[in-house]
Amino acid sequence: MIEQASTPNRVEHQMTDKGYVPVYTTAVVEQPWESYSAEDHRTWATLFERQMALLQGRACDEFFEGLNALNMSADAIPKFSEINQILKAATGWTLIGVEGLLPELTFFEHLAARRFPVTWWIRRPDQIDYISEPDLFHDLFGHVPLLMLPVFADYMQAYGEGGLKAARYGDEPLTELTRLYWYTVEFGLINTPDGLRIYGAGIQSSKGESIYSLESEAPNRIGFDVERVMRSRYRIDTYQKTYYVIDSFEQLFRATVDPDFGPIYYRLKGASAHPAGAVLESDKVFHRGSGEGWPEDADA
């Protein structure tokens, strides 16, 4: 059952002496579009225009095609209801408004039902360059355009269904599946005839990482392999040490739908995770990173 909140709340991570602590919420809300301030719309416009300029020649063609088909622009924060008319007709997905970060199982349930959660509130002007959690810009601009691509839309649903199954195997498989999402949906690169391009939403919505992921000498860029990714730690507080490169969205879909993940979880059970910056002999290496500027503390 979906929990419907009558009045949308802004649920954010809490800062403590040990850093940000995530706060979870399960409520689904109507987008309070009329309540957005002029400042909110200016923040959307600033972020939209900046990323559109930065992503030219860096983001994959499918991202721009989806963005254009959804009629997103810098003019104002888009209305979920208008997006849903187009998205539902194209791939059967709908957006639902949420108050903040969702628990894993709740998130999986929504994806499996072809519902994509979008945080209703947008970051403050002082958070333009960095926010520790997903907001409306990250969710809507970063994620939603690729849901117009049928094969990626199917991947997202399959991922949600896989998450619900993984929960029956315990915490370790859920951790491995989280890594898969992190390194594909959030921070994935794709190899195209024109070179490497961005498709991950965490990069699409970030000024710094949209440049760093493709042009910095520091990170590794390694060919995608599903089990390799599921054993790889990642960074939640800095740019990634490694980016995984898919050959096509069809490859990504097959990697999630074709295998029975039960045997994969069994093979990986008890196996040590690879450090985020590790390069293995078996890797297909597009670029071996210099490691410059990498933090030395533990990876997530």
C-alpha positions in Angstrom: 0.0 0.0 0.0 1.3 3.5 -0.9 1.4 5.9 2.0 0.0 9.2 0.8 0.9 12.4 2.7 -1.5 15.3 2.6 1.1 18.0 3.2 4.5 17.5 1.6 7.4 17.8 3.9 11.1 18.5 3.0 12.9 15.5 4.4 16.7 16.0 4.4 19.7 14.3 5.8 20.8 15.4 9.2 24.3 16.8 9.9 26.0 15.4 13.0 29.5 15.5 14.3 30.2 12.4 12.2 28.8 13.9 9.0 25.5 13.5 7.3 23.1 10.9 8.5 20.5 9.7 6.0 16.8 10.2 6.9 14.3 8.0 5.1 10.7 8.6 4.2 8.1 6.4 2.5 5.3 9.0 1.8 4.1 9.7 -1.7 2.9 13.3 -2.3 1.3 15.5 -4.9 3.8 17.9 -6.4 2.9 21.2 -4.8 3.8 23.1 -8.0 2.0 26.3 -7.0 4.1 26.5 -3.8 7.4 26.8 -5.6 9.0 30.2 -5.1 10.5 32.5 -7.7 13.9 31.5 -6.1 13.1 27.8 -6.7 12.4 28.4 -10.3 15.6 30.4 -10.7 17.6 27.6 -9.1 16.1 25.2 -11.6 16.9 27.5 -14.4 20.5 28.1 -13.2 21.1 24.3 -12.9 19.4 23.4 -16.2 21.2 26.0 -18.3 24.6 25.2 -16.8 24.3 21.5 -17.3 22.9 21.8 -20.8 26.0 23.8 -21.7 28.4 21.4 -20.0 26.8 18.2 -21.3 27.1 19.1 -25.0 29.5 16.5 -26.4 29.7 14.7 -23.0 26.2 13.2 -22.5 24.9 10.4 -24.7 22.5 11.2 -27.5 19.7 9.3 -25.8 19.7 11.6 -22.9 19.1 14.7 -25.0 16.5 12.9 -27.1 14.6 12.1 -23.9 15.0 15.6 -22.5 13.6 17.1 -25.7 10.7 14.7 -26.0 9.7 15.6 -22.4 9.7 19.3 -23.2 11.9 20.1 -20.3 13.3 23.7 -20.3 14.9 26.3 -18.1 11.6 28.3 -18.1 10.2 26.8 -14.9 10.2 23.6 -12.8 8.4 21.0 -14.9 5.0 19.7 -13.7 5.0 16.0 -13.0 1.5 15.7 -14.4 2.6 17.0 -17.8 5.7 14.8 -17.8 3.6 11.8 -16.9 1.3 12.2 -20.0 4.3 11.9 -22.3 6.3 9.3 -20.3 3.3 7.0 -19.7 2.5 6.9 -23.4 6.2 6.3 -24.3 7.3 3.6 -21.9 4.6 3.0 -19.3 6.4 4.8 -16.5 5.0 7.5 -14.2 6.6 9.9 -11.8 5.5 10.0 -8.2 6.4 12.8 -5.8 8.3 11.8 -2.7 9.6 13.8 0.3 13.2 12.5 0.3 15.3 9.4 0.3 13.4 6.1 0.3 14.2 2.8 2.1 15.6 0.2 -0.3 12.5 -2.1 -0.4 10.1 0.8 -1.0 12.3 2.0 -3.8 12.4 -1.4 -5.4 8.7 -1.7 -5.2 8.2 1.5 -7.0 10.6 0.6 -9.8 9.1 -2.8 -10.2 5.8 -1.2 -10.8 7.3 1.3 -13.3 6.9 4.2 -10.9 9.9 6.6 -10.6 10.2 8.5 -7.3 11.1 12.2 -7.7 11.9 14.4 -4.7 9.4 17.3 -4.9 11.7 19.9 -3.4 14.7 21.6 -5.0 18.0 22.5 -3.4 18.7 26.0 -1.9 20.8 28.5 -3.8 23.7 27.8 -1.4 23.6 24.2 -2.4 23.9 24.9 -6.2 27.3 23.1 -6.5 26.8 20.3 -4.0 24.0 18.6 -2.1 24.4 15.4 -0.1 21.2 13.8 -1.3 18.9 13.6 -4.3 16.7 16.6 -4.9 14.2 17.5 -7.7 16.9 18.6 -10.1 19.0 15.4 -9.7 15.9 13.1 -10.0 14.1 14.9 -12.7 16.9 16.2 -15.0 19.4 13.5 -14.3 17.2 10.3 -14.3 13.9 10.8 -16.1 15.1 11.6 -19.7 16.5 8.0 -20.1 13.2 6.5 -19.0 11.9 7.6 -22.4 14.3 4.9 -23.9 12.4 1.6 -23.9 15.4 -0.6 -23.2 16.6 1.5 -20.3 13.0 1.8 -19.0 12.9 -2.0 -19.0 16.3 -2.2 -17.3 15.0 0.0 -14.5 11.9 -2.2 -13.9 14.0 -5.4 -14.0 16.4 -3.8 -11.5 13.4 -3.1 -9.1 12.2 -6.7 -9.5 15.7 -8.0 -8.9 15.9 -5.9 -5.7 12.8 -7.4 -4.3 14.2 -10.9 -5.0 17.6 -10.0 -3.5 16.0 -9.0 -0.3 15.1 -12.7 0.3 18.8 -13.6 0.2 20.0 -11.2 2.9 22.1 -8.1 3.3 25.1 -9.1 1.2 23.1 -9.4 -2.0 21.4 -6.1 -1.4 24.8 -4.5 -1.0 26.0 -6.0 -4.3 22.8 -4.8 -6.1 23.3 -1.3 -4.6 26.8 -1.3 -6.2 25.2 -2.2 -9.6 22.8 0.7 -9.4 25.5 3.1 -8.3 27.9 2.2 -11.1 25.3 2.2 -13.8 22.2 4.3 -13.2 24.0 6.9 -11.2 27.6 6.9 -12.4 27.7 5.0 -15.7 29.5 5.8 -18.9 28.7 4.4 -22.4 31.1 3.7 -25.3 29.8 5.3 -28.5 31.3 5.7 -32.0 32.1 9.3 -30.9 33.9 8.2 -27.8 32.9 7.8 -24.1 29.7 9.5 -23.1 27.8 10.0 -19.8 24.5 8.3 -19.1 24.5 8.1 -15.2 22.2 10.6 -13.5 24.7 11.4 -10.7 27.1 12.7 -13.4 24.5 14.3 -15.6 23.3 16.5 -12.7 26.8 17.4 -11.4 28.8 20.3 -12.8 32.2 19.0 -11.6 31.7 15.3 -12.2 30.4 15.8 -15.8 33.8 17.1 -16.6 35.9 14.9 -14.2 34.4 11.6 -15.3 35.4 12.0 -18.9 38.4 14.3 -18.9 40.4 13.8 -15.6 43.4 11.6 -15.6 42.7 10.5 -12.0 39.9 7.9 -12.3 39.9 4.5 -14.0 37.5 3.8 -16.9 36.9 0.1 -17.1 34.6 -2.1 -19.3 31.4 -3.2 -17.6 31.1 -6.7 -16.2 28.2 -7.3 -13.9 30.0 -9.5 -11.3 33.0 -7.2 -11.3 30.7 -4.2 -10.5 28.9 -6.1 -7.8 32.2 -6.7 -6.0 33.4 -3.1 -6.3 33.3 -0.6 -3.5 32.4 3.0 -4.3 32.7 6.6 -3.1 29.7 8.5 -1.6 31.6 11.6 -0.6 33.9 12.4 -3.6 34.0 11.9 -7.3 34.4 8.2 -8.2 37.7 6.5 -8.4 36.4 4.2 -11.2 33.7 4.5 -13.9 32.4 1.4 -15.6 31.7 1.7 -19.4 28.9 -0.2 -21.1 28.9 -1.0 -24.8 25.2 -0.4 -25.2 22.0 -0.1 -23.2 21.1 -3.6 -24.6 24.2 -5.0 -22.8 23.0 -3.4 -19.6 19.5 -4.8 -19.9 20.8 -8.3 -20.8 23.2 -8.3 -17.8 20.2 -7.8 -15.5 17.5 -9.9 -17.1 19.3 -12.9 -18.6 21.2 -14.3 -15.6 19.7 -15.9 -12.6 21.1 -13.8 -9.9 20.8 -16.5 -7.3 23.9 -18.3 -8.5 25.7 -15.0 -8.7 24.9 -14.2 -5.1 26.1 -17.7 -4.2 29.4 -17.3 -6.0 30.0 -13.9 -4.4 29.0 -15.0 -0.9 31.9 -14.2 1.4 34.1 -12.8 -1.4 36.1 -9.7 -0.5 35.0 -6.5 -2.2 37.5 -4.8 -4.5 38.7 -1.3 -3.5 37.0 1.4 -5.5 40.2 2.3 -7.3 41.4 -1.3 -8.0 42.3 -2.4 -11.6 42.3 -6.2 -12.1 44.2 -8.2 -14.7 40.9 -9.3 -16.1 39.6 -5.8 -16.6 39.1 -4.2 -20.0 40.8 -0.9 -19.4 39.8 2.2 -21.3 41.9 4.3 -19.1 44.1 3.5 -16.0 43.7 6.3 -13.6 46.6 8.2 -12.1 44.9 8.2 -8.7 45.8 11.9 -8.2 43.8 13.5 -5.4 42.1 10.2 -4.3 41.2 10.1 -0.6 42.9 7.4 1.4 40.1 6.6 3.8 37.8 3.6 3.4 35.5 3.3 0.5 31.8 2.7 1.0 
